[in-house]
Amino acid sequence: MSLLQITNLSVEIEDRPILEQINLSIDSGQIVAVTGESGSGKSMTALAVMQLLPGGSVQKGEVDLNGQNLLGLSEPQMCNLRGAAVGMVFQEPMTALNPVKTIGDQVAETILIHKATSPDKAYEKTRDVLIRVGLPPDRFPLSRYPHELSGGQRQRVVIAMAIALRPKLLIADEPTTALDVTTQAQILGLLKGLVKEYGMGLLMITHDLAVVADLADRIVVMRNGIVVEEGETQHLLSNMKHPYTRMLFEASGHQVELPKTPKPRVLLEVTDVVREYRLPRGRLFENPKHHRAVDSVSFTLNSGERLGLVGESGCGKSTLTRAILGLEDVQSGQIRLDGQPVFTGHKPNLEVRRKLQVVFQDPFGSFNPRHRVGRLITEPLHLLETPPTQAERHHRVAEMLTAVGLNPDDAGKYIHEFSGGQRQRIAIARALIIRPELILFDEAVSALDVSVRAQILDLLAKLCREYHLTYLFISHDLSVVRTITDRLMVMRAGRIVEQGKTEHVFSDPQHAYTRELIAASPRLPEIKLAKTSY
């Protein structure tokens, strides 16, 4: 008998069908991946197993864990099972952890709730679990708070909480989406090792087939609340029958064709830039220490060129980005755009600021939800010396919305009325409206579904042809950087350790760290498919 058996599961919320006739099974020691776009029903399936669906939901069918139908249990009975028999790892560890409790208290809490044991024994068990997930107490004391850890370390704490009592079933909901490639590889390796060591079943939810191609034993593909295809991983990837599965596969490795770069003309020049932060004193009279986030960085970016910047979290990418944008001053070195310094004295140079725009990772968080799209897109116009007339503003908004594949009528809508991909298109329209000389894309596609990501990459290639874009593309996803840039820089511990033409860096990496990043990047098996349009 299967560890988890979902039979004809259907879910409605306020008379709206969310899941329809879902059938899925997981055996002990088996990894099953559920994949599909946002809204396909992946997370709702996991929440149905945990019985954490929103109020007003109606469920039909069966969800059996070791022969016990979870749909018939009361909330107190489910509370006894959650954490003990079923553990869950959420996508965003910072929101899954309590910011005012130490990591030791949070892991021990799971043990103390479900087991009649003393606090001393609970904390002893906590130390053992944290060691198992790669957080030994000598380096990561139990007294640390979540904000004192990196994203990958916080995710390890969440995994420790989920496996503290060795549950029979572990559910991981997009646990690596926001992580860089090396940390992602470590987390996936950790989950795979836990399944093998503890014999638990793992339900892995992801939108990217490349993430689970070498991890999962079986893959279940969902679309609009329905399972459209399933099978053993290698068999499914080699014999994809449903067009949607084929589309997801191709989108995961989507390639675009960029126009040729024009004759070299230096636009951005970064010379020996250093940016340090003062650290808090460890003792009262101790001399203050400094952390060098950007360490003697130098590079140039030519007009019409697309430059990539990759590296792990904490390597200094974002600090360098803020310095280029004039949002942070530097201790030494020089940043010039078109020959003009980004800073004049210790103040941003407004002449340069007019020539720069940025597209952020989270489009929803970068917009004011109270304003309509038309106003949001025109925000950069205040940088111009001569503000355009009202008629010209309307014309520019319509032109930009059309350029990014939206309707001019969308100017009257609010940002919550759009999908994630549409919001990112609006963010690109906002960046383009003053025709900047340089755009910085900061993880601009990392939070998007693979099909939406493919659409945005196609859009960028189109805009490069039409608007001769020059951009610095910052990302932890090497497959994206490989297709959307002409030249690539690799950053580690504040330094540029390697740079060169993108294909040359990928085909013949010189630095050990570059080779490590490429090796950690998830890959799909090479299967040729007919071209799919998005």
Phi, psi and omega in degrees: 000141181291151175296310176238127179230110176260124185233119176048045181283124175232140181228133174237140175236116183053050177066010177256121180293128180252314176235142181227114172052055180278129174235125186202142178221151178223132176263161175300135180078010182249145176249120178244125179259132173251120185233158182158172181284171174301136182088002181281344179107006182300304183293325178297325176297316178295318180293329176293322177296318181279352184056050179240025179293152180296160180299149180088002180277147179240126183244141175228154182103202182222142171233098186260125173246112185053040176085358180255123182283113183290336182291340181265004184270150176280169180297317176299324179293321178292325178299326178290331181275322182295126182093327180265306180262332180228126176247153181224136177247121185267166185294314185252102186296329184294325178277342178276345180254152178275116186292344183257007177241145180289161181294327177296316179297322184287322177288318180295330181302318179300318181291315183293327180291320188261347183231139176278089183217163180281155177303323180298316180291325178297318180287330174296317177295323179300315178301317180297318181292318180294325174298319182297327180266011174088025177234072181296139183300335179292333178256331181231082183302150179296345182276000181284153177258159183305323183291347179271003182245158175282173180300316179294323179292321177296322179294327177293325176295317179298319178295320178300317177299320184288330185254006186306324181253019179050063180295156180288330183231133176240129178249125179242111184260100181048055187286351185237007187302316186266009186260152175288168192296322181289319177293321177301315180297322179294317181294317179296319177296322178297313180298317179296320178294322179294320178298316181292319184287316185263349180070022180278162172268144181237122172259108186256120181255127181204157175259358187242113180298329182297330182294324187251003183301323179256005184252313190277147172278324179225152178235134175243125182256125182243147175210126178053041176079012182232142172280116183263339180194147176206161178164176175299143192308303185295322179294317181295316182292333180271341185225053181292124183257326184273136180303328181293320177297317179297322178295316179298319181297311182293322181295329180296330179241033187297135179242145176239163179247113180274149175292161179294146179284145179287182178301133186303130171215117186298124177256307180249130179232116179249123187232115173048047183281132177233131175227120181242152174238140178280132180266153178294148178292140175282327177228166189302311185256017179285142176296136181295144177255163182231146174252122180269100183284324177234123191238098175053053181272132177223135173191166175233153177229122182275154177298132181084001181264150177246112186249133179258149176225118182235159179161165182289165174301136180088003183279346178114005182300310184292323177297317178297320179299313180297324179293319179296322180284353181080018180270345177220134176282160179245153180288323179206166183096181185217140174237120181235138175240118183057036177085351181259139179290142177295326178246137170248108192072239176241023179241146178298141178276110184296331177299321178284321183301330179293341185263003184238142171218164183222146174241121187270169181293315184257100183294326181293318180290342182266003178243151172277114186292348182274349182257152176282162185302321180303318178287321181298318183292328184273003180307318181292347183296341179292345179284340183288146179294322179243101181299140181289159176290168181299318180296320179292325177299313179299320180295316180296319179299313180299319180296316182290318178298320177294320182297327182264013174085020177247176183264138177304332178293343180294348180298335182271002183264167175264159188294333181289350180275003184243157175282173180300317179294321178294323177296322179291327174297319178295321177298321178292321177299319178298320181291329185275342194297334177257015179048062183291158177280336181217134175242136176254121176258109184258097181051046191288345181235005188291335182264006186261153172301157184297323180290319177292321177301317178298321179296317181293322177294319175298321178297315180298319178297320178296315180293328176297321179288323186273326186243003179053054184296144167242126181212157171251115186255112183257127183200158171259357182266105185292329180295325178288313182299325183296324184268342190248006181230155176267325183225152188226140172240141178247125185245138176213130177051042175085357182243150171276109185268342178200143173207154182167184177300139190305308183296325180293319179297320180288321184279332182218066181294135183265327184267144181300325180293321177298317178297324178295317179297315181295320180294328182279344183290129180295143182231147172267150173298149183279100178233124182277129179237159174295147182299132178244138176262151185250000000 
